[in-house]
């Protein structure tokens, strides 16, 4: 009988000693998780979609705050690069803030460190794409007015800045954003048209634009600097010749007379 009781007590002790090995343990009176603290990885230079995956892999359960993204915000995370982050790499990760841009500029080489920590890189506005220094943009201006080539350019260069010489081909002056419309075509009046027609809203011209709404007129020769927005088609119906037309929409438009 006593031997049976001894075996029972032994089994109970073994079971108790082999209980759950969960992460929670008492150490010096402090309850800890037993796992390493979640720390911020180095995300500078990473594509935004990759950076967010890295945050999740590091164990960050929250949602990062994103700064930047231009006029239209972050539409495609893979098109944006992390140029600054908070907290710094290796710091405890309780919240995360990421600053993004299309491209990150060079870091300031001056002594801008704080407490021995290097300064975050600063963003430099990229040079606009032009016919002379961008093969993609040159092909767009020399190519068809619509189609897959135009769509591919807009997809690849969404929110990139472009600059080109052209002329106002259409103007509808209105106090309503729904009707205020202007079209510009690359080249000069009378030239055989090539490339797409670009559309902008005269009411929404950049404050930096030397030419504003009241100065615009059909045939005016201009230099346009703007951000590539979207590509869309619409039915330009008339009684005798209904047709589908397309436009590349521009934003942050600056127009100069040339």
N, C-alpha and C positions, 0 to 999 in steps of 0.2 A: 504493500500500500504506500509506504514511504517512498519507495523507488519510483512508483508511478507519479506521485506528487512532484518529486524532484525533476523528472523528465518534463512534466507540464510546465514547471517554472522555468526550466532551461529553454524550452520552445518559446515561451512568452518573452523572455529576455532577448533571444535571437531576433524575433519578429520586431520587437521594439527598436533594437539597435539597427535594423535594416530598413527602417522607415523611409519615408520620402526624402530624397536628396535635393529637394527644391532649392531655388536660388536664394531664398530668404534665410539669413542666419544672424545670430546675435553676436556682435563683436564689441567688446568694451562697453556694453550697455547701449550701443547704437544699432538699430535694425537696418541692414543694408541688403541690396539685391544680389550681391555676390558677382555681378557682372560689371564690365568696364563701363565708365560713363560714356554717353554719346558725345562725340566731338565733331566739330565742323571739318569736313574734308576741304582740300584745296580745289576750288572750282573755277579759278581764273583761267580764261581762255577756252573753257569747255562750252560746247553747244548747250543751249538752255535745256533741251530735252535730256541730254546726257547728264547735266548737272542735277536735274530733279531726280533722275534715277539714282545718282550717286548719293543724294540726300536720303532717299528711301533705304538704300543699301546700308547706309551708316546707322540706321535705326531711328531716323527722325520721323515721327508720326504725323507731324503737322503739315501745314501748307505754307510754302515760302512766299514772302511778299516780293513782287516783281516791280522794279522801277524801270522806266524806259518803254520802248515799243513804238515810238513815233506817233503819228497822227491816228493811225488805225489800231494801235495797241498790238499786243502779241497775238497774231493770228496763227502762225506756224512756229512752234517752239524751236524747230530745227533750223530756222532762219536767223536765230539770234544767238549772240555770244555773251557769256558772262564776263563783264569787265571789272566789276567790283563786288565784294561780298562782305557781309557782316553776320556773325563774328568772323574773326580771322581764323585761318587754318589751325587746328589743334585746340581751339577754345571750346568750352562746353557749349553744346548745341541745345538751347532752349527755344530759340526762335531764329529764323533765317530771313535775311534780306539780300536779294540779288539785283544788281544793276546791269542791264543788258543794252547792247547796241548791235548794229549790223556788223561792225568791225571795231576792235579795240585799238586805240592809239598807243603810241609808245609811252612808257612810264617816264615821269619827270626824273631826270638824272640828278637834280639838285638835292640838297640835304633837307628832305621833307619828312623824314622819319619822326615818329613820336614814340618816346620811350624805347628807342632801339628797334621798333617795328617798322618795316618798310612801308612807304605810302602806297595806297592803292593806285593802280594805273588810271590815268585820265583818258576820257574818250576824245578823239579828234574827229571832227567832221570830215568824212571821206570826200575826195575830189569827185565832182560830177562826172558821169559817163558822157563822153562826146563821140562824135563820128570819127574823130582822128585817133583817139586812144582806146576805143572799145570796139573790138571786132563784132561783138554781139549787137551793139547799138547801131553800128554802121550797116550791118546786114538787115536790121529791122527797118531802117530808113530807106534802104534800097530795095526792099522786098515788096511782097504783096500787101494790099491794104487790110487784109483779114486772113484768117485761117490758123492752122496749127502753129505756124512759125511765130505769129504774133502772140498767141496764147502762151507758147513756151517761153517767150521772152518775158512776158508779164509774170509768169509763175517763177522764173529764175531770178528776176530783178525787182520783185515786189518790194516797195519802199526804198529802192535805190534812187538816188538823185541823178537826173539827166539834164543836159543842156544842149540846145540846138537852135539853128536859125530857121525861121519859117515865116508864115504870114497868116493873118486872121482870115479864115475862109467862111465863117458864119458867126453872126452875133444876134442874140435875142436879149435886148435890154429890158429887165423887169426888176421890180422891187421884191419879188417872191423868189426864194431859193429854189422852188419847184420849177420855175420857168427861166430863171437867169442862166443863160447858156452861151458858151463860146467854143468855137472849134478853131484849131490851128493845125496847119499842114507844113511839114518840112519843105524847104526850098523857097522859091520866089514865085509870085503870081505869073501865070503864063507858062511856067515849066510843066512838063509832063508830070503828073502827080505820082509819087511812089511812097511806099510805106503807109502806115495807118494814119487815120485822123485822130488827133488828140483833143479831148474834151476837158473844159474847165468851167468853173462857176465864177463869172465876173464879180459877183457880190462877195466871194470868198478869197479874193486875191490877197497875197501876203502883204502885210503892212510895209515890208521892205521893197515892194515892187515900185519902181519909178513911174510906171504907167498904171493908172487905176481905171476903174470902170468907165468913167466919163470920157476917157481918151481913146477907147477902143472903137475901131471901125473896120469893116470888111476891107481887105486888101492891104492893111497896115503891115509893113515888114517889121518883124520883131525877133528878138532873141529871148527864148524861153528857158528858164531854169525851174525845175519842178520835181516832185516825187512821183514815182510810178505807183498808181493806185490799183485799179481793176480793169478788166476787159469785159465788155458786154455787147450784146446785140439787141436791136430793137426793130420793129416794123415801121418803116417810113412809108406809110400808105398814102397813096394819092388816087385820084379817080382813074387815071390811065396807066400808071406805072408803079404798082405796089412793089416794095423791095425791102430786103433785110439789110440794115446797115450796122456797122460796128464802130466802137470807139474805145480808145485807151484813155482811161480817166486819170487826170493829173490832180495832185494836191500840193498845197504849200507853193503856189505858183507865183513866180517873179517874172515880170515881163518888162523888157527894155525895147525901145525903138532903135532900129538900126538903119 
